[in-house]
Amino acid sequence: MGRKRTKLDLTADERIQLDHLLKTTRDLRQRERLAFAVKAAVGAHTLDDLARFTGRSRSTLQNWIAKFQRGGIGGLLVRDTPPGKQSALLKPEIQTELRQGLKSGELKTAQQVADWLRQRHKLTLARKSVYYWFGKIRSKSDSLGD
């Protein structure tokens, strides 16, 4: 006896909606989930087969199936949390102070920015993050003519 086939039970309306969304959506993450739903709706594949088709783990697909069962196509497309953690440097007051420091010439290097963040705001960032923000804010200031 082979492995159990995985099947998403779609209503006729859900099938129409799924086909429409698959043709019209540009979001790659949503397209991936929609394509999975199309394959899973056929009911001819095991979870292992679907994992190979999608390049995702079985546990990820099991999560997608549970989301579909709880909330239909809309539930399948909802992401639980946005990727990554919000940087403390997104705070407007820190952005403003950093721009002012760069504009005045007080902060000229990424190391100076890192030291300033640690002393003034008690923030210790990875070197890569400091360079990212240093470059981002410098280029934004340059493009705004500051």
Legacy VTK file of the C-alpha trace (Angstrom):
# vtk DataFile Version 3.0
C-alpha trace
ASCII
DATASET POLYDATA
POINTS 146 float
0.000 0.000 0.000
1.404 3.386 -1.037
1.389 6.661 0.789
-1.828 8.576 1.252
-2.608 11.117 -1.433
-3.011 14.735 -0.374
-6.141 16.460 -1.622
-7.502 19.932 -1.061
-11.259 19.898 -1.462
-12.250 22.950 -3.502
-15.729 24.160 -4.264
-16.469 25.169 -7.858
-16.264 28.840 -6.836
-12.936 28.300 -5.082
-11.559 26.574 -8.180
-12.582 29.544 -10.359
-11.107 31.983 -7.836
-7.902 29.952 -7.622
-7.468 29.880 -11.405
-8.169 33.612 -11.657
-5.716 34.505 -8.896
-3.026 32.264 -10.340
-3.326 34.065 -13.685
-3.447 37.601 -12.276
-1.307 37.792 -9.150
2.241 39.061 -9.468
3.339 38.269 -5.912
5.704 35.304 -6.227
4.958 33.979 -2.738
1.245 33.967 -3.464
1.777 32.357 -6.875
3.792 29.599 -5.209
0.989 28.864 -2.745
-1.674 29.049 -5.444
0.263 26.659 -7.702
0.577 24.288 -4.747
-3.194 24.464 -4.188
-3.855 23.619 -7.850
-1.619 20.539 -7.634
-3.030 19.498 -4.262
-6.627 19.891 -5.491
-6.025 17.172 -8.093
-5.507 14.642 -5.308
-3.077 12.534 -7.323
0.064 13.367 -5.329
1.473 12.484 -1.927
2.782 15.163 0.376
6.303 14.036 -0.576
5.477 14.519 -4.273
4.110 17.985 -3.594
7.193 18.850 -1.535
9.416 17.877 -4.473
7.293 19.891 -6.932
7.352 23.019 -4.782
10.833 22.691 -3.318
9.315 23.145 0.138
9.389 20.927 3.190
6.490 18.678 4.114
5.932 20.693 7.301
5.572 23.914 5.298
3.011 22.253 3.045
1.173 20.889 6.052
0.979 24.469 7.385
-0.376 25.661 4.029
-3.005 22.892 4.036
-4.067 23.831 7.576
-4.320 27.497 6.557
-6.467 26.548 3.581
-8.712 24.358 5.717
-9.187 27.173 8.252
-9.629 30.077 5.850
-9.941 28.875 2.273
-7.862 30.543 -0.431
-7.680 33.793 1.537
-6.331 31.913 4.549
-3.752 30.151 2.413
-2.405 33.474 1.170
-2.125 35.185 4.561
1.415 35.359 5.898
1.615 35.016 9.664
4.368 37.551 10.220
6.331 39.781 7.942
9.818 38.525 7.257
12.596 39.815 9.450
12.636 41.981 12.494
11.951 45.702 12.290
15.153 47.669 12.807
15.310 50.143 15.665
16.852 52.498 13.110
13.435 52.893 11.491
12.420 55.208 14.340
11.954 58.685 12.830
13.922 60.436 15.592
16.969 58.224 15.014
16.689 58.701 11.232
16.542 62.494 11.668
19.494 62.609 14.057
21.541 60.338 11.824
20.837 62.462 8.742
21.792 65.595 10.663
25.011 63.985 11.867
25.920 62.985 8.312
24.997 66.398 6.912
27.007 68.286 9.530
30.036 66.058 8.989
29.984 64.867 12.605
29.440 61.308 11.327
31.646 60.439 8.373
32.310 56.724 8.628
30.324 53.606 9.400
32.449 53.105 12.525
31.497 56.586 13.749
27.842 55.759 13.114
28.180 52.483 15.030
29.857 54.257 17.978
27.219 57.019 17.949
24.368 54.474 17.924
25.916 52.562 20.809
26.556 55.678 22.930
23.481 57.783 22.150
20.800 55.103 21.621
22.245 51.994 23.322
22.033 50.112 20.010
24.641 47.609 18.964
24.243 46.509 15.373
26.125 43.969 13.326
28.737 45.533 11.061
26.714 44.559 8.003
23.660 46.399 9.384
25.671 49.522 10.142
27.057 49.614 6.596
23.588 49.006 5.172
22.013 51.901 7.094
25.012 54.175 6.661
24.831 53.720 2.888
21.050 53.948 2.772
20.810 57.186 4.684
23.802 58.751 2.897
22.368 57.964 -0.537
18.917 59.196 0.506
20.432 62.449 1.779
22.441 62.831 -1.431
19.379 62.265 -3.625
17.325 64.778 -1.637
19.996 67.427 -2.093
20.675 67.729 1.645
LINES 1 147
146 0 1 2 3 4 5 6 7 8 9 10 11 12 13 14 15 16 17 18 19 20 21 22 23 24 25 26 27 28 29 30 31 32 33 34 35 36 37 38 39 40 41 42 43 44 45 46 47 48 49 50 51 52 53 54 55 56 57 58 59 60 61 62 63 64 65 66 67 68 69 70 71 72 73 74 75 76 77 78 79 80 81 82 83 84 85 86 87 88 89 90 91 92 93 94 95 96 97 98 99 100 101 102 103 104 105 106 107 108 109 110 111 112 113 114 115 116 117 118 119 120 121 122 123 124 125 126 127 128 129 130 131 132 133 134 135 136 137 138 139 140 141 142 143 144 145
